Amino acid sequence: MRRLLPALAFAGALVAAEPFSRSLAPADFAAAGLGRLNPEELARLDALIAARTPPPAAAPLPAAPPSAAARPVSSPVRRTTAAVVEEEEPFESRLTGEFRGWEPRTVFALENGQRWQETGGTTYAGPPLAAPAVRIRAGALGAYWMRIDGVPREVKVRRVDAGR
């Protein structure tokens, strides 16, 4: 489903007047598991996708006759700061101490001083691992995912330290 959401968000841009969830074919709606959402959750998903969908492109301006004083018209460019780009790049660190698993709202302390909290409501228990390496990457709709070496699945997290 993580791979489906960006494609679905793009499709939502094509049908701007209609909420995303209503623009899907019934088979796609069911395949994505959206039928399990209650009306409030579905409305929230539609709002999140609408907020992340770029506005439709404006109609191109008619070409101006060439003149010596004419300058080319540039299209709008979305600019980002280096700090924003840096936050979206996956990064690696290590957990401090021994790792045995997580439960909902577990806080993970990293060697680099950052603290990340489990937000997916999941539980995992495994054999003890001494300061395993972790990789955190940005996911769809503002989510972050942590991969812990030696653990067969990722955990959804959010940063909770004061540095952010």
N, C-alpha and C positions, 0 to 999 in steps of 0.2 A: 504494500500500500504506500510505502514511503516513496517509491518510484512513480506511483500513479498520481500523487498529489500535484507535483509540478506540471505535469501534462494536463491535469484537470484544471489547474489555475489558468494555464494558457488558453484552454478552451473557453474558460469563463470570460476572457477578454473579448472573444469573438461574439459573445452573446451578452453584451453589456446591460441591456434593458431587462434581462431575465435573470433571476437568481441562479447561481451555479447549479444547485441541486436539482432545479427544475429543467435545466438544459440537458441533463443526461438521459440517455435511453434507459428504459427500465432495467434491461439486462446489466448495463454498466453500473447503475445505481445499486443494484443488488450485489454485483461482483465486488464492488468496493466496500461492502459492508455498511453502507450508509442507512440501510433500513433499520439498523439497530439503534440509531440515534433518536432521541426524543425531539419534538418540535423545537424546543429551545436550543438544543445542541446543534441541530441542523441549521437553524437561523444563525447561530454563532459561527458555524463553519462558512456559511454563505458570506457573512460579514467579513471574516478574516480573509477569504479569497478575494472579495471585492476590494479590500484595503491594500492587498499586495498586487493587484492587477493594474498594470499601467493604463492610463487613459487612452482611448482610441486615438490614433494618429489623425491630426488635422488634415484637411484636404490641401494638396499642394497649391502654392500660390502660382498664378499665371506667370509665365516667363516675361521679364521686362525686356524692352528693346535694348540692344547693346548700346552703351555709351561710355565715354572715357571716364566719367565719374562714377559709373556703376560698380558696386562691390558685390561679390557673391554673397547670397544669403545662406547662412549656415543653419543647420537644423539644431534644435536644442540638444545639449549634451548633458547627460546625468553625471555629475561629478561626485566622487566619494573621497573622503579623506583617507590617509594611510591608516589611521587608527581603526576606522570602520572596516577596511579591507583586512587588516590584521586580525580582527575579531572573527571574521568569517573563515580564515584559513585554519585547517586542522592543525593541532599542535600535540606534542608528546611531552609527557612528564612521568613521574612515578608516584604511586601511593606511598604514604608514610606508614611504616609499621607493617604488621601482618594483616593480610586480607583473608577473610573467610566467607564473604558474601554480603548481601544487602537485603534490606526490607524497605517498605515505603518510608520515605523521608530520611533515609540514611544520608549522612554528610560524609563526603570523601575528602580527606586532606591530601593535597599534592605536595611534592618536594619543593615546587616553585612558590609555595605559599598560598596558592589559590584553594578555595573550598567550593565544592560542587555538591548539590543535593539531589537525590533521586526524586523524580517527579512523576514517574509513570505508574506508581502504585504496584510495582512488581516486587517479587521476592526471589532471591537466588542464594543457595547454600552450596559450598564446594569445599574442596580440600584447602588447607591453609597455604597461602602464597606469601613469600617474603618480599615486600615492597615491589609488587609487579608494575611493569611499565603500562601506561595508559595512553590512549589517543582520543582526543575530543574533537568532534567535528560538528559543524552546523548542519541541521536538517531542515525540513520543510516547515513553514509557518512559525519560524522563530525557535524551533526546538533545537536542543543540543543532545548529542549521543556520545557516550563514553564506551570505548572498547578496552577491556582489561585483558592483558596477556594471560592466557591460560583459562579464560572463561569463554564458553561457547556462544554467548550472546551479548548484545549491547544493552546498556542501561540508559534510559532517558534522564537527563540531568539539567539543572540550571545553576548558574553561578550565584553563590550566596556570600562571598567574602566582601569586605568593605571596599576593596579596590576597584569595584565596578559600579 
